[in-house]
Amino acid sequence: MNKKQALIQAVKILGFGLILLIISTYVLNFAFLNKNIIPLYLMLPLGIIGVAATIYTLFRGIRTLVSVFFDQ
């Protein structure tokens, strides 16, 4: 994989991480605001898993971006 393809891959990963950031934040907020409509215990684990996936994805994108720029 050349540098241009790796850079495009890093931007795609960071874009996906941004989407996950918005969705997981919304799910957590929805879980705490609507305790009577949808049970908290169903939405809260989904939000926590989403936050963990967001952190992993963003760090993976940043690591890929750094490896493109600094040739590691």
N, CA, C, O and CB atoms as a CASP TS submission, in Angstrom:
PFRMAT TS
TARGET T0000
AUTHOR 0000-0000-0000
METHOD Language model
MODEL 1
PARENT N/A
ATOM      1  N   MET     1       0.846  -1.168   0.000  1.00  0.00           N
ATOM      2  CA  MET     1       0.000   0.000   0.000  1.00  0.00           C
ATOM      3  C   MET     1       0.899   1.241   0.000  1.00  0.00           C
ATOM      4  O   MET     1       1.790   1.371   0.839  1.00  0.00           O
ATOM      5  CB  MET     1      -0.967  -0.008   1.224  1.00  0.00           C
ATOM      6  N   ASN     2       0.659   2.136  -0.936  1.00  0.00           N
ATOM      7  CA  ASN     2       1.474   3.349  -0.971  1.00  0.00           C
ATOM      8  C   ASN     2       0.911   4.400  -0.009  1.00  0.00           C
ATOM      9  O   ASN     2      -0.104   4.185   0.653  1.00  0.00           O
ATOM     10  CB  ASN     2       1.539   3.914  -2.408  1.00  0.00           C
ATOM     11  N   LYS     3       1.601   5.539   0.048  1.00  0.00           N
ATOM     12  CA  LYS     3       1.229   6.556   1.044  1.00  0.00           C
ATOM     13  C   LYS     3      -0.147   7.164   0.779  1.00  0.00           C
ATOM     14  O   LYS     3      -0.898   7.453   1.711  1.00  0.00           O
ATOM     15  CB  LYS     3       2.272   7.660   1.070  1.00  0.00           C
ATOM     16  N   LYS     4      -0.465   7.355  -0.494  1.00  0.00           N
ATOM     17  CA  LYS     4      -1.756   7.959  -0.810  1.00  0.00           C
ATOM     18  C   LYS     4      -2.906   7.049  -0.385  1.00  0.00           C
ATOM     19  O   LYS     4      -3.893   7.519   0.180  1.00  0.00           O
ATOM     20  CB  LYS     4      -1.849   8.263  -2.309  1.00  0.00           C
ATOM     21  N   GLN     5      -2.784   5.766  -0.651  1.00  0.00           N
ATOM     22  CA  GLN     5      -3.826   4.821  -0.248  1.00  0.00           C
ATOM     23  C   GLN     5      -3.924   4.719   1.271  1.00  0.00           C
ATOM     24  O   GLN     5      -5.019   4.616   1.823  1.00  0.00           O
ATOM     25  CB  GLN     5      -3.552   3.441  -0.848  1.00  0.00           C
ATOM     26  N   ALA     6      -2.776   4.747   1.940  1.00  0.00           N
ATOM     27  CA  ALA     6      -2.788   4.685   3.403  1.00  0.00           C
ATOM     28  C   ALA     6      -3.413   5.944   4.000  1.00  0.00           C
ATOM     29  O   ALA     6      -4.112   5.871   5.010  1.00  0.00           O
ATOM     30  CB  ALA     6      -1.361   4.498   3.941  1.00  0.00           C
ATOM     31  N   LEU     7      -3.165   7.089   3.384  1.00  0.00           N
ATOM     32  CA  LEU     7      -3.758   8.335   3.855  1.00  0.00           C
ATOM     33  C   LEU     7      -5.275   8.317   3.664  1.00  0.00           C
ATOM     34  O   LEU     7      -6.019   8.759   4.539  1.00  0.00           O
ATOM     35  CB  LEU     7      -3.142   9.536   3.117  1.00  0.00           C
ATOM     36  N   ILE     8      -5.724   7.810   2.534  1.00  0.00           N
ATOM     37  CA  ILE     8      -7.165   7.690   2.293  1.00  0.00           C
ATOM     38  C   ILE     8      -7.788   6.728   3.299  1.00  0.00           C
ATOM     39  O   ILE     8      -8.878   6.980   3.812  1.00  0.00           O
ATOM     40  CB  ILE     8      -7.441   7.210   0.848  1.00  0.00           C
ATOM     41  N   GLN     9      -7.097   5.632   3.578  1.00  0.00           N
ATOM     42  CA  GLN     9      -7.573   4.660   4.576  1.00  0.00           C
ATOM     43  C   GLN     9      -7.689   5.316   5.953  1.00  0.00           C
ATOM     44  O   GLN     9      -8.669   5.093   6.664  1.00  0.00           O
ATOM     45  CB  GLN     9      -6.619   3.440   4.646  1.00  0.00           C
ATOM     46  N   ALA    10      -6.698   6.121   6.332  1.00  0.00           N
ATOM     47  CA  ALA    10      -6.720   6.788   7.636  1.00  0.00           C
ATOM     48  C   ALA    10      -7.876   7.772   7.731  1.00  0.00           C
ATOM     49  O   ALA    10      -8.530   7.861   8.770  1.00  0.00           O
ATOM     50  CB  ALA    10      -5.396   7.512   7.888  1.00  0.00           C
ATOM     51  N   VAL    11      -8.134   8.512   6.657  1.00  0.00           N
ATOM     52  CA  VAL    11      -9.235   9.473   6.667  1.00  0.00           C
ATOM     53  C   VAL    11     -10.578   8.746   6.750  1.00  0.00           C
ATOM     54  O   VAL    11     -11.494   9.217   7.424  1.00  0.00           O
ATOM     55  CB  VAL    11      -9.185  10.368   5.409  1.00  0.00           C
ATOM     56  N   LYS    12     -10.703   7.605   6.073  1.00  0.00           N
ATOM     57  CA  LYS    12     -11.935   6.817   6.161  1.00  0.00           C
ATOM     58  C   LYS    12     -12.157   6.298   7.578  1.00  0.00           C
ATOM     59  O   LYS    12     -13.278   6.325   8.086  1.00  0.00           O
ATOM     60  CB  LYS    12     -11.891   5.643   5.175  1.00  0.00           C
ATOM     61  N   ILE    13     -11.091   5.829   8.208  1.00  0.00           N
ATOM     62  CA  ILE    13     -11.202   5.327   9.583  1.00  0.00           C
ATOM     63  C   ILE    13     -11.599   6.455  10.529  1.00  0.00           C
ATOM     64  O   ILE    13     -12.443   6.265  11.404  1.00  0.00           O
ATOM     65  CB  ILE    13      -9.871   4.687  10.041  1.00  0.00           C
ATOM     66  N   LEU    14     -10.993   7.630  10.356  1.00  0.00           N
ATOM     67  CA  LEU    14     -11.336   8.766  11.211  1.00  0.00           C
ATOM     68  C   LEU    14     -12.772   9.232  10.964  1.00  0.00           C
ATOM     69  O   LEU    14     -13.460   9.635  11.902  1.00  0.00           O
ATOM     70  CB  LEU    14     -10.360   9.924  10.973  1.00  0.00           C
ATOM     71  N   GLY    15     -13.222   9.182   9.723  1.00  0.00           N
ATOM     72  CA  GLY    15     -14.607   9.538   9.419  1.00  0.00           C
ATOM     73  C   GLY    15     -15.593   8.577  10.059  1.00  0.00           C
ATOM     74  O   GLY    15     -16.620   8.995  10.593  1.00  0.00           O
ATOM     75  N   PHE    16     -15.279   7.286  10.007  1.00  0.00           N
ATOM     76  CA  PHE    16     -16.125   6.285  10.660  1.00  0.00           C
ATOM     77  C   PHE    16     -16.123   6.486  12.171  1.00  0.00           C
ATOM     78  O   PHE    16     -17.150   6.313  12.827  1.00  0.00           O
ATOM     79  CB  PHE    16     -15.649   4.862  10.311  1.00  0.00           C
ATOM     80  N   GLY    17     -14.965   6.854  12.721  1.00  0.00           N
ATOM     81  CA  GLY    17     -14.879   7.129  14.153  1.00  0.00           C
ATOM     82  C   GLY    17     -15.725   8.328  14.552  1.00  0.00           C
ATOM     83  O   GLY    17     -16.321   8.343  15.629  1.00  0.00           O
ATOM     84  N   LEU    18     -15.778   9.330  13.687  1.00  0.00           N
ATOM     85  CA  LEU    18     -16.605  10.502  13.961  1.00  0.00           C
ATOM     86  C   LEU    18     -18.088  10.142  13.956  1.00  0.00           C
ATOM     87  O   LEU    18     -18.852  10.622  14.794  1.00  0.00           O
ATOM     88  CB  LEU    18     -16.328  11.601  12.934  1.00  0.00           C
ATOM     89  N   ILE    19     -18.489   9.301  13.017  1.00  0.00           N
ATOM     90  CA  ILE    19     -19.883   8.842  12.980  1.00  0.00           C
ATOM     91  C   ILE    19     -20.211   8.037  14.240  1.00  0.00           C
ATOM     92  O   ILE    19     -21.273   8.217  14.837  1.00  0.00           O
ATOM     93  CB  ILE    19     -20.142   7.985  11.712  1.00  0.00           C
ATOM     94  N   LEU    20     -19.297   7.153  14.642  1.00  0.00           N
ATOM     95  CA  LEU    20     -19.507   6.382  15.873  1.00  0.00           C
ATOM     96  C   LEU    20     -19.588   7.292  17.094  1.00  0.00           C
ATOM     97  O   LEU    20     -20.369   7.035  18.010  1.00  0.00           O
ATOM     98  CB  LEU    20     -18.381   5.362  16.060  1.00  0.00           C
ATOM     99  N   LEU    21     -18.791   8.344  17.111  1.00  0.00           N
ATOM    100  CA  LEU    21     -18.806   9.288  18.229  1.00  0.00           C
ATOM    101  C   LEU    21     -20.181   9.931  18.377  1.00  0.00           C
ATOM    102  O   LEU    21     -20.701  10.042  19.487  1.00  0.00           O
ATOM    103  CB  LEU    21     -17.734  10.371  18.034  1.00  0.00           C
ATOM    104  N   ILE    22     -20.758  10.344  17.282  1.00  0.00           N
ATOM    105  CA  ILE    22     -22.070  10.989  17.326  1.00  0.00           C
ATOM    106  C   ILE    22     -23.153   9.985  17.722  1.00  0.00           C
ATOM    107  O   ILE    22     -24.008  10.286  18.555  1.00  0.00           O
ATOM    108  CB  ILE    22     -22.403  11.624  15.963  1.00  0.00           C
ATOM    109  N   ILE    23     -23.116   8.802  17.128  1.00  0.00           N
ATOM    110  CA  ILE    23     -24.158   7.808  17.401  1.00  0.00           C
ATOM    111  C   ILE    23     -24.082   7.298  18.839  1.00  0.00           C
ATOM    112  O   ILE    23     -25.111   7.175  19.504  1.00  0.00           O
ATOM    113  CB  ILE    23     -24.039   6.634  16.425  1.00  0.00           C
ATOM    114  N   SER    24     -22.876   6.999  19.325  1.00  0.00           N
ATOM    115  CA  SER    24     -22.764   6.464  20.685  1.00  0.00           C
ATOM    116  C   SER    24     -23.139   7.515  21.730  1.00  0.00           C
ATOM    117  O   SER    24     -23.712   7.176  22.766  1.00  0.00           O
ATOM    118  CB  SER    24     -21.340   5.958  20.941  1.00  0.00           C
ATOM    119  N   THR    25     -22.825   8.771  21.473  1.00  0.00           N
ATOM    120  CA  THR    25     -23.235   9.836  22.389  1.00  0.00           C
ATOM    121  C   THR    25     -24.755   9.953  22.422  1.00  0.00           C
ATOM    122  O   THR    25     -25.347  10.125  23.487  1.00  0.00           O
ATOM    123  CB  THR    25     -22.603  11.181  21.976  1.00  0.00           C
ATOM    124  N   TYR    26     -25.378   9.860  21.261  1.00  0.00           N
ATOM    125  CA  TYR    26     -26.837   9.924  21.199  1.00  0.00           C
ATOM    126  C   TYR    26     -27.476   8.744  21.925  1.00  0.00           C
ATOM    127  O   TYR    26     -28.463   8.919  22.639  1.00  0.00           O
ATOM    128  CB  TYR    26     -27.305   9.957  19.744  1.00  0.00           C
ATOM    129  N   VAL    27     -26.928   7.555  21.751  1.00  0.00           N
ATOM    130  CA  VAL    27     -27.496   6.366  22.402  1.00  0.00           C
ATOM    131  C   VAL    27     -27.389   6.484  23.919  1.00  0.00           C
ATOM    132  O   VAL    27     -28.336   6.156  24.634  1.00  0.00           O
ATOM    133  CB  VAL    27     -26.781   5.084  21.917  1.00  0.00           C
ATOM    134  N   LEU    28     -26.244   6.951  24.415  1.00  0.00           N
ATOM    135  CA  LEU    28     -26.103   7.130  25.866  1.00  0.00           C
ATOM    136  C   LEU    28     -27.078   8.181  26.391  1.00  0.00           C
ATOM    137  O   LEU    28     -27.703   7.986  27.434  1.00  0.00           O
ATOM    138  CB  LEU    28     -24.663   7.532  26.218  1.00  0.00           C
ATOM    139  N   ASN    29     -27.206   9.289  25.673  1.00  0.00           N
ATOM    140  CA  ASN    29     -28.130  10.334  26.086  1.00  0.00           C
ATOM    141  C   ASN    29     -29.571   9.818  26.057  1.00  0.00           C
ATOM    142  O   ASN    29     -30.354  10.103  26.964  1.00  0.00           O
ATOM    143  CB  ASN    29     -27.982  11.570  25.182  1.00  0.00           C
ATOM    144  N   PHE    30     -29.912   9.071  25.030  1.00  0.00           N
ATOM    145  CA  PHE    30     -31.251   8.498  24.904  1.00  0.00           C
ATOM    146  C   PHE    30     -31.543   7.512  26.025  1.00  0.00           C
ATOM    147  O   PHE    30     -32.666   7.448  26.526  1.00  0.00           O
ATOM    148  CB  PHE    30     -31.406   7.808  23.554  1.00  0.00           C
ATOM    149  N   ALA    31     -30.536   6.748  26.417  1.00  0.00           N
ATOM    150  CA  ALA    31     -30.723   5.760  27.481  1.00  0.00           C
ATOM    151  C   ALA    31     -31.026   6.434  28.813  1.00  0.00           C
ATOM    152  O   ALA    31     -31.850   5.937  29.581  1.00  0.00           O
ATOM    153  CB  ALA    31     -29.480   4.876  27.613  1.00  0.00           C
ATOM    154  N   PHE    32     -30.381   7.544  29.095  1.00  0.00           N
ATOM    155  CA  PHE    32     -30.592   8.196  30.384  1.00  0.00           C
ATOM    156  C   PHE    32     -31.823   9.099  30.396  1.00  0.00           C
ATOM    157  O   PHE    32     -32.406   9.322  31.457  1.00  0.00           O
ATOM    158  CB  PHE    32     -29.372   9.002  30.752  1.00  0.00           C
ATOM    159  N   LEU    33     -32.231   9.620  29.244  1.00  0.00           N
ATOM    160  CA  LEU    33     -33.397  10.498  29.226  1.00  0.00           C
ATOM    161  C   LEU    33     -34.714   9.723  29.209  1.00  0.00           C
ATOM    162  O   LEU    33     -35.690  10.169  29.812  1.00  0.00           O
ATOM    163  CB  LEU    33     -33.330  11.414  28.025  1.00  0.00           C
ATOM    164  N   ASN    34     -34.764   8.595  28.544  1.00  0.00           N
ATOM    165  CA  ASN    34     -36.013   7.843  28.390  1.00  0.00           C
ATOM    166  C   ASN    34     -35.982   6.570  29.221  1.00  0.00           C
ATOM    167  O   ASN    34     -35.964   5.465  28.679  1.00  0.00           O
ATOM    168  CB  ASN    34     -36.261   7.502  26.913  1.00  0.00           C
ATOM    169  N   LYS    35     -35.977   6.727  30.517  1.00  0.00           N
ATOM    170  CA  LYS    35     -35.907   5.559  31.402  1.00  0.00           C
ATOM    171  C   LYS    35     -37.218   4.783  31.427  1.00  0.00           C
ATOM    172  O   LYS    35     -37.216   3.589  31.725  1.00  0.00           O
ATOM    173  CB  LYS    35     -35.542   5.993  32.815  1.00  0.00           C
ATOM    174  N   ASN    36     -38.330   5.432  31.123  1.00  0.00           N
ATOM    175  CA  ASN    36     -39.624   4.755  31.192  1.00  0.00           C
ATOM    176  C   ASN    36     -40.041   4.127  29.866  1.00  0.00           C
ATOM    177  O   ASN    36     -40.764   3.131  29.861  1.00  0.00           O
ATOM    178  CB  ASN    36     -40.682   5.727  31.640  1.00  0.00           C
ATOM    179  N   ILE    37     -39.603   4.687  28.750  1.00  0.00           N
ATOM    180  CA  ILE    37     -40.043   4.188  27.441  1.00  0.00           C
ATOM    181  C   ILE    37     -39.258   2.941  27.047  1.00  0.00           C
ATOM    182  O   ILE    37     -39.844   1.884  26.814  1.00  0.00           O
ATOM    183  CB  ILE    37     -39.880   5.280  26.361  1.00  0.00           C
ATOM    184  N   ILE    38     -37.959   3.058  26.974  1.00  0.00           N
ATOM    185  CA  ILE    38     -37.092   1.916  26.663  1.00  0.00           C
ATOM    186  C   ILE    38     -36.234   1.677  27.895  1.00  0.00           C
ATOM    187  O   ILE    38     -35.649   2.616  28.434  1.00  0.00           O
ATOM    188  CB  ILE    38     -36.199   2.174  25.371  1.00  0.00           C
ATOM    189  N   PRO    39     -36.154   0.434  28.345  1.00  0.00           N
ATOM    190  CA  PRO    39     -35.383   0.167  29.568  1.00  0.00           C
ATOM    191  C   PRO    39     -33.924   0.604  29.444  1.00  0.00           C
ATOM    192  O   PRO    39     -33.276   0.422  28.413  1.00  0.00           O
ATOM    193  CB  PRO    39     -35.441  -1.316  29.906  1.00  0.00           C
ATOM    194  N   LEU    40     -33.447   1.173  30.513  1.00  0.00           N
ATOM    195  CA  LEU    40     -32.077   1.666  30.577  1.00  0.00           C
ATOM    196  C   LEU    40     -31.079   0.539  30.375  1.00  0.00           C
ATOM    197  O   LEU    40     -30.009   0.745  29.802  1.00  0.00           O
ATOM    198  CB  LEU    40     -31.821   2.358  31.908  1.00  0.00           C
ATOM    199  N   TYR    41     -31.425  -0.641  30.840  1.00  0.00           N
ATOM    200  CA  TYR    41     -30.480  -1.756  30.801  1.00  0.00           C
ATOM    201  C   TYR    41     -30.297  -2.342  29.404  1.00  0.00           C
ATOM    202  O   TYR    41     -29.382  -3.136  29.189  1.00  0.00           O
ATOM    203  CB  TYR    41     -30.936  -2.838  31.738  1.00  0.00           C
ATOM    204  N   LEU    42     -31.143  -1.969  28.458  1.00  0.00           N
ATOM    205  CA  LEU    42     -30.954  -2.410  27.077  1.00  0.00           C
ATOM    206  C   LEU    42     -30.116  -1.420  26.273  1.00  0.00           C
ATOM    207  O   LEU    42     -29.300  -1.825  25.446  1.00  0.00           O
ATOM    208  CB  LEU    42     -32.303  -2.609  26.403  1.00  0.00           C
ATOM    209  N   MET    43     -30.315  -0.128  26.514  1.00  0.00           N
ATOM    210  CA  MET    43     -29.612   0.889  25.730  1.00  0.00           C
ATOM    211  C   MET    43     -28.242   1.230  26.301  1.00  0.00           C
ATOM    212  O   MET    43     -27.330   1.580  25.553  1.00  0.00           O
ATOM    213  CB  MET    43     -30.448   2.143  25.647  1.00  0.00           C
ATOM    214  N   LEU    44     -28.090   1.132  27.611  1.00  0.00           N
ATOM    215  CA  LEU    44     -26.825   1.505  28.238  1.00  0.00           C
ATOM    216  C   LEU    44     -25.656   0.634  27.785  1.00  0.00           C
ATOM    217  O   LEU    44     -24.602   1.187  27.473  1.00  0.00           O
ATOM    218  CB  LEU    44     -26.958   1.426  29.735  1.00  0.00           C
ATOM    219  N   PRO    45     -25.778  -0.697  27.730  1.00  0.00           N
ATOM    220  CA  PRO    45     -24.645  -1.492  27.220  1.00  0.00           C
ATOM    221  C   PRO    45     -24.305  -1.183  25.765  1.00  0.00           C
ATOM    222  O   PRO    45     -23.136  -1.201  25.381  1.00  0.00           O
ATOM    223  CB  PRO    45     -24.951  -2.969  27.356  1.00  0.00           C
ATOM    224  N   LEU    46     -25.331  -0.897  24.953  1.00  0.00           N
ATOM    225  CA  LEU    46     -25.058  -0.524  23.563  1.00  0.00           C
ATOM    226  C   LEU    46     -24.272   0.778  23.487  1.00  0.00           C
ATOM    227  O   LEU    46     -23.367   0.913  22.664  1.00  0.00           O
ATOM    228  CB  LEU    46     -26.365  -0.391  22.779  1.00  0.00           C
ATOM    229  N   GLY    47     -24.611   1.726  24.336  1.00  0.00           N
ATOM    230  CA  GLY    47     -23.886   2.989  24.368  1.00  0.00           C
ATOM    231  C   GLY    47     -22.458   2.823  24.844  1.00  0.00           C
ATOM    232  O   GLY    47     -21.545   3.445  24.302  1.00  0.00           O
ATOM    233  N   ILE    48     -22.256   1.989  25.853  1.00  0.00           N
ATOM    234  CA  ILE    48     -20.904   1.760  26.374  1.00  0.00           C
ATOM    235  C   ILE    48     -20.044   1.039  25.343  1.00  0.00           C
ATOM    236  O   ILE    48     -18.873   1.374  25.166  1.00  0.00           O
ATOM    237  CB  ILE    48     -20.957   0.945  27.682  1.00  0.00           C
ATOM    238  N   ILE    49     -20.619   0.052  24.662  1.00  0.00           N
ATOM    239  CA  ILE    49     -19.878  -0.637  23.597  1.00  0.00           C
ATOM    240  C   ILE    49     -19.569   0.336  22.461  1.00  0.00           C
ATOM    241  O   ILE    49     -18.488   0.283  21.873  1.00  0.00           O
ATOM    242  CB  ILE    49     -20.685  -1.853  23.063  1.00  0.00           C
ATOM    243  N   GLY    50     -20.502   1.211  22.156  1.00  0.00           N
ATOM    244  CA  GLY    50     -20.274   2.220  21.120  1.00  0.00           C
ATOM    245  C   GLY    50     -19.159   3.179  21.477  1.00  0.00           C
ATOM    246  O   GLY    50     -18.361   3.552  20.617  1.00  0.00           O
ATOM    247  N   VAL    51     -19.094   3.584  22.736  1.00  0.00           N
ATOM    248  CA  VAL    51     -18.020   4.480  23.173  1.00  0.00           C
ATOM    249  C   VAL    51     -16.668   3.775  23.092  1.00  0.00           C
ATOM    250  O   VAL    51     -15.680   4.369  22.658  1.00  0.00           O
ATOM    251  CB  VAL    51     -18.279   4.974  24.613  1.00  0.00           C
ATOM    252  N   ALA    52     -16.625   2.511  23.508  1.00  0.00           N
ATOM    253  CA  ALA    52     -15.369   1.752  23.416  1.00  0.00           C
ATOM    254  C   ALA    52     -14.939   1.589  21.958  1.00  0.00           C
ATOM    255  O   ALA    52     -13.756   1.718  21.640  1.00  0.00           O
ATOM    256  CB  ALA    52     -15.525   0.366  24.080  1.00  0.00           C
ATOM    257  N   ALA    53     -15.890   1.308  21.079  1.00  0.00           N
ATOM    258  CA  ALA    53     -15.567   1.180  19.654  1.00  0.00           C
ATOM    259  C   ALA    53     -15.111   2.510  19.072  1.00  0.00           C
ATOM    260  O   ALA    53     -14.240   2.542  18.203  1.00  0.00           O
ATOM    261  CB  ALA    53     -16.779   0.657  18.875  1.00  0.00           C
ATOM    262  N   THR    54     -15.692   3.606  19.546  1.00  0.00           N
ATOM    263  CA  THR    54     -15.284   4.928  19.087  1.00  0.00           C
ATOM    264  C   THR    54     -13.847   5.221  19.475  1.00  0.00           C
ATOM    265  O   THR    54     -13.059   5.683  18.650  1.00  0.00           O
ATOM    266  CB  THR    54     -16.206   5.996  19.654  1.00  0.00           C
ATOM    267  N   ILE    55     -13.504   4.957  20.724  1.00  0.00           N
ATOM    268  CA  ILE    55     -12.139   5.208  21.190  1.00  0.00           C
ATOM    269  C   ILE    55     -11.144   4.371  20.400  1.00  0.00           C
ATOM    270  O   ILE    55     -10.106   4.876  19.974  1.00  0.00           O
ATOM    271  CB  ILE    55     -12.014   4.904  22.691  1.00  0.00           C
ATOM    272  N   TYR    56     -11.457   3.092  20.203  1.00  0.00           N
ATOM    273  CA  TYR    56     -10.554   2.212  19.447  1.00  0.00           C
ATOM    274  C   TYR    56     -10.395   2.693  18.001  1.00  0.00           C
ATOM    275  O   TYR    56      -9.283   2.740  17.474  1.00  0.00           O
ATOM    276  CB  TYR    56     -11.081   0.762  19.465  1.00  0.00           C
ATOM    277  N   THR    57     -11.515   3.049  17.370  1.00  0.00           N
ATOM    278  CA  THR    57     -11.471   3.457  15.969  1.00  0.00           C
ATOM    279  C   THR    57     -10.705   4.762  15.790  1.00  0.00           C
ATOM    280  O   THR    57      -9.918   4.890  14.852  1.00  0.00           O
ATOM    281  CB  THR    57     -12.883   3.604  15.419  1.00  0.00           C
ATOM    282  N   LEU    58     -10.921   5.725  16.667  1.00  0.00           N
ATOM    283  CA  LEU    58     -10.213   6.996  16.538  1.00  0.00           C
ATOM    284  C   LEU    58      -8.715   6.831  16.774  1.00  0.00           C
ATOM    285  O   LEU    58      -7.910   7.421  16.053  1.00  0.00           O
ATOM    286  CB  LEU    58     -10.783   8.016  17.514  1.00  0.00           C
ATOM    287  N   PHE    59      -8.335   6.044  17.765  1.00  0.00           N
ATOM    288  CA  PHE    59      -6.906   5.818  17.982  1.00  0.00           C
ATOM    289  C   PHE    59      -6.277   5.049  16.825  1.00  0.00           C
ATOM    290  O   PHE    59      -5.128   5.298  16.462  1.00  0.00           O
ATOM    291  CB  PHE    59      -6.684   5.062  19.288  1.00  0.00           C
ATOM    292  N   ARG    60      -7.030   4.117  16.246  1.00  0.00           N
ATOM    293  CA  ARG    60      -6.514   3.378  15.085  1.00  0.00           C
ATOM    294  C   ARG    60      -6.312   4.314  13.893  1.00  0.00           C
ATOM    295  O   ARG    60      -5.315   4.206  13.179  1.00  0.00           O
ATOM    296  CB  ARG    60      -7.476   2.230  14.702  1.00  0.00           C
ATOM    297  N   GLY    61      -7.252   5.228  13.680  1.00  0.00           N
ATOM    298  CA  GLY    61      -7.121   6.198  12.594  1.00  0.00           C
ATOM    299  C   GLY    61      -5.957   7.145  12.805  1.00  0.00           C
ATOM    300  O   GLY    61      -5.232   7.463  11.862  1.00  0.00           O
ATOM    301  N   ILE    62      -5.775   7.600  14.041  1.00  0.00           N
ATOM    302  CA  ILE    62      -4.652   8.491  14.343  1.00  0.00           C
ATOM    303  C   ILE    62      -3.334   7.759  14.177  1.00  0.00           C
ATOM    304  O   ILE    62      -2.370   8.331  13.667  1.00  0.00           O
ATOM    305  CB  ILE    62      -4.770   9.052  15.768  1.00  0.00           C
ATOM    306  N   ARG    63      -3.275   6.495  14.602  1.00  0.00           N
ATOM    307  CA  ARG    63      -2.052   5.708  14.447  1.00  0.00           C
ATOM    308  C   ARG    63      -1.708   5.506  12.969  1.00  0.00           C
ATOM    309  O   ARG    63      -0.542   5.587  12.582  1.00  0.00           O
ATOM    310  CB  ARG    63      -2.202   4.348  15.143  1.00  0.00           C
ATOM    311  N   THR    64      -2.720   5.244  12.154  1.00  0.00           N
ATOM    312  CA  THR    64      -2.493   5.085  10.719  1.00  0.00           C
ATOM    313  C   THR    64      -2.016   6.389  10.098  1.00  0.00           C
ATOM    314  O   THR    64      -1.116   6.386   9.258  1.00  0.00           O
ATOM    315  CB  THR    64      -3.769   4.606  10.022  1.00  0.00           C
ATOM    316  N   LEU    65      -2.610   7.495  10.504  1.00  0.00           N
ATOM    317  CA  LEU    65      -2.219   8.803   9.991  1.00  0.00           C
ATOM    318  C   LEU    65      -0.786   9.142  10.370  1.00  0.00           C
ATOM    319  O   LEU    65      -0.034   9.655   9.541  1.00  0.00           O
ATOM    320  CB  LEU    65      -3.163   9.877  10.510  1.00  0.00           C
ATOM    321  N   VAL    66      -0.399   8.868  11.597  1.00  0.00           N
ATOM    322  CA  VAL    66       0.969   9.141  12.046  1.00  0.00           C
ATOM    323  C   VAL    66       1.962   8.254  11.309  1.00  0.00           C
ATOM    324  O   VAL    66       3.054   8.703  10.959  1.00  0.00           O
ATOM    325  CB  VAL    66       1.094   8.927  13.564  1.00  0.00           C
ATOM    326  N   SER    67       1.595   7.004  11.072  1.00  0.00           N
ATOM    327  CA  SER    67       2.516   6.114  10.360  1.00  0.00           C
ATOM    328  C   SER    67       2.692   6.542   8.908  1.00  0.00           C
ATOM    329  O   SER    67       3.750   6.309   8.323  1.00  0.00           O
ATOM    330  CB  SER    67       2.012   4.669  10.419  1.00  0.00           C
ATOM    331  N   VAL    68       1.675   7.165   8.315  1.00  0.00           N
ATOM    332  CA  VAL    68       1.816   7.675   6.948  1.00  0.00           C
ATOM    333  C   VAL    68       2.769   8.864   6.929  1.00  0.00           C
ATOM    334  O   VAL    68       3.638   8.949   6.060  1.00  0.00           O
ATOM    335  CB  VAL    68       0.440   8.081   6.368  1.00  0.00           C
ATOM    336  N   PHE    69       2.616   9.765   7.865  1.00  0.00           N
ATOM    337  CA  PHE    69       3.426  10.981   7.847  1.00  0.00           C
ATOM    338  C   PHE    69       4.858  10.763   8.303  1.00  0.00           C
ATOM    339  O   PHE    69       5.768  11.433   7.816  1.00  0.00           O
ATOM    340  CB  PHE    69       2.791  12.021   8.708  1.00  0.00           C
ATOM    341  N   PHE    70       5.074   9.841   9.225  1.00  0.00           N
ATOM    342  CA  PHE    70       6.410   9.676   9.783  1.00  0.00           C
ATOM    343  C   PHE    70       7.106   8.391   9.364  1.00  0.00           C
ATOM    344  O   PHE    70       8.173   8.073   9.889  1.00  0.00           O
ATOM    345  CB  PHE    70       6.334   9.723  11.261  1.00  0.00           C
ATOM    346  N   ASP    71       6.522   7.636   8.419  1.00  0.00           N
ATOM    347  CA  ASP    71       7.160   6.443   7.849  1.00  0.00           C
ATOM    348  C   ASP    71       7.563   5.414   8.888  1.00  0.00           C
ATOM    349  O   ASP    71       8.720   4.993   8.933  1.00  0.00           O
ATOM    350  CB  ASP    71       8.368   6.842   7.064  1.00  0.00           C
ATOM    351  N   GLN    72       6.640   5.016   9.702  1.00  0.00           N
ATOM    352  CA  GLN    72       6.966   4.015  10.724  1.00  0.00           C
ATOM    353  C   GLN    72       6.555   2.652  10.261  1.00  0.00           C
ATOM    354  O   GLN    72       6.745   1.672  10.981  1.00  0.00           O
ATOM    355  CB  GLN    72       6.291   4.341  12.054  1.00  0.00           C
TER
END
